[in-house]
Amino acid sequence: MTERGRLFDLLQRREVVSRARVGKREQYQRDLDDLIDEFLDVGSTSQLIRYLLSSSNLPGSRANLELADAFGNVIEKRVNGESGRLWRLCVALSKISPDGAPVNSPEEFLPFCGTIGIGATGSISTQFYDRAVTELRTLANDPRWRMREAVCFGLHRLLARRPGDTVRELEEWASKGSLLEMRAAAAGVAEPSVLEDRETASRALRIHDTILGRIPAVNDRRDDGFRILRKGLGYTLSVVVHAIPAEGFAFMKRLTSSPDRDILWIVKQNLKKKRLSGNHPAAVDSVRQLLG
């Protein structure tokens, strides 16, 4: 096969995979529409739960994110007419404990979806917005890493529809929250679609400034919460800097004068990210020179 033929074959296969993914996502939404209808009609969640468990892809390295996203989309679509019942459904799912839904078990997918559903409900229903923020803040402290990721997905839905209010809440998490709440704030705003608005991007950078400003006061650097926060900041800052490079790299240059070894580690890790090294090589080199 010629090089041109191999390229054409590769593009065709990619198109087939892309269509398959779109088709699967649409099928998930149709299935969930029917299952949510059944819940709303008769109050039973048994079929819905069975479906989520059997399609969770757990145990495994990657949960079924397409299905979880479809769950959030279906909740958003239905919430105006049935906000109270759907809210209670999502909260009930989100509160399944680590004992009842251990890490990497199919059962973990239930609170994962419930958490995304909380964000979906709050993004549409004014009545439940504040309650959604409160629930997500509590869930940000969950010991399960997938649950903490679900909090970020829920926040992304709130940020998409109420960016100003949600960024204001995350500023509070950053300035006064726990280590894991700080991590959720940083990861919540580190979403390219959210950062398309320049004002939001500038505030996202200030959120990182606030969080990094609190790091020197952390005494126990071996604490699990700090370890998780540090790892998260090792990539979230690069997402924000890429969105507003002039402000972002000026901020990173200021960080290079910090005597705190963990702050310097965070800077170095973000400079390695391709979104910075590939798109802003000269700016990355200028920060590296300051690091020595």
C-alpha positions, 0 to 999 in steps of 0.5 A, spaced: 500 500 500 502 506 498 503 512 503 497 515 501 493 509 501 495 508 508 493 515 510 486 514 507 485 507 510 487 510 517 483 516 516 477 512 514 478 507 520 478 514 525 472 516 522 468 509 523 471 509 530 468 517 531 461 515 528 461 509 533 463 513 539 457 518 537 452 512 536 454 509 542 453 516 546 446 517 542 444 510 544 446 511 552 442 517 552 436 513 549 437 508 554 437 513 560 431 517 557 427 510 558 430 509 564 429 515 567 422 515 565 420 509 568 423 512 575 419 518 574 413 514 572 413 508 578 419 511 582 423 505 581 430 505 580 432 498 580 432 498 572 436 504 572 441 502 577 442 495 573 444 498 567 449 503 570 452 497 574 452 493 567 455 498 563 460 501 568 466 498 565 469 497 572 473 494 574 478 497 569 482 503 568 477 507 565 470 508 567 464 509 562 465 516 561 461 517 555 455 513 559 456 518 565 456 524 561 450 522 558 447 521 564 448 528 566 445 530 559 439 527 560 438 530 567 439 537 564 434 535 559 429 533 564 430 537 570 425 543 569 419 539 570 422 534 575 427 538 579 426 535 586 425 528 584 431 528 580 435 532 585 433 527 590 435 521 586 442 524 584 444 526 591 442 519 594 446 516 588 452 520 590 452 518 598 453 511 597 459 510 601 466 507 600 464 501 604 458 500 599 461 502 593 469 501 593 474 504 589 474 500 582 468 496 583 462 497 579 458 500 585 463 506 585 460 508 578 453 510 581 456 515 586 460 517 580 454 519 576 450 521 582 455 527 583 455 529 575 447 529 576 448 534 582 452 539 577 447 538 572 441 539 576 444 545 579 446 548 572 439 548 570 435 549 576 436 556 580 432 552 586 438 547 586 444 551 584 446 553 591 445 546 594 449 543 588 455 547 590 454 545 597 454 538 595 460 538 591 464 542 596 463 536 601 464 531 595 470 534 593 473 531 600 471 524 598 477 519 599 475 516 592 479 519 586 474 517 581 469 521 586 473 527 586 474 527 578 466 527 578 466 533 582 470 536 577 465 534 571 459 537 576 463 543 576 464 544 569 457 544 568 455 549 573 461 553 570 458 552 563 451 555 565 453 560 571 460 562 570 461 568 574 457 565 580 461 559 580 468 562 579 466 566 585 464 560 589 471 557 587 475 563 589 472 561 596 474 554 596 481 556 594 482 561 600 478 558 605 477 550 603 480 544 605 486 541 601 482 537 597 477 543 596 483 547 593 484 541 589 477 541 586 477 549 585 484 548 581 481 542 577 474 545 576 477 552 572 482 548 568 477 546 563 479 549 556 472 551 554 471 555 561 477 559 559 475 561 553 472 567 556 478 572 558 475 574 565 474 567 567 481 565 565 484 571 569 480 569 575 482 562 574 489 564 574 488 568 581 485 562 584 491 558 582 495 564 585 491 564 592 492 556 592 499 557 591 500 562 596 497 557 602 502 552 600 508 555 605 503 554 611 502 547 610 506 543 615 505 536 613 507 535 606 506 528 607 499 528 608 494 525 603 490 531 601 497 535 600 500 530 595 493 530 591 493 537 591 500 538 589 499 533 583 493 536 581 497 543 581 502 539 577 498 540 570 492 545 572 496 551 572 499 549 565 491 549 562 490 556 565 497 559 562 495 556 555 489 560 555 492 567 557 499 566 556 502 573 557 499 573 564 500 566 565 507 566 564 508 572 568 505 569 574 510 563 573 516 567 573 514 570 579 513 563 582 520 561 580 523 566 586 519 562 591 523 558 596 518 553 597 521 546 594 513 544 592 512 550 589 518 550 584 516 543 583 509 545 581 512 550 576 517 545 573 511 540 572 507 545 568 513 547 564 513 539 561 506 539 559 506 539 551 500 545 551 506 549 554 512 547 551 509 545 544 505 552 543 509 557 547 517 554 547 520 561 548 516 563 554 517 556 557 525 557 556 525 564 559 521 561 565 526 555 565 532 560 565 530 563 571 529 556 575 537 555 573 
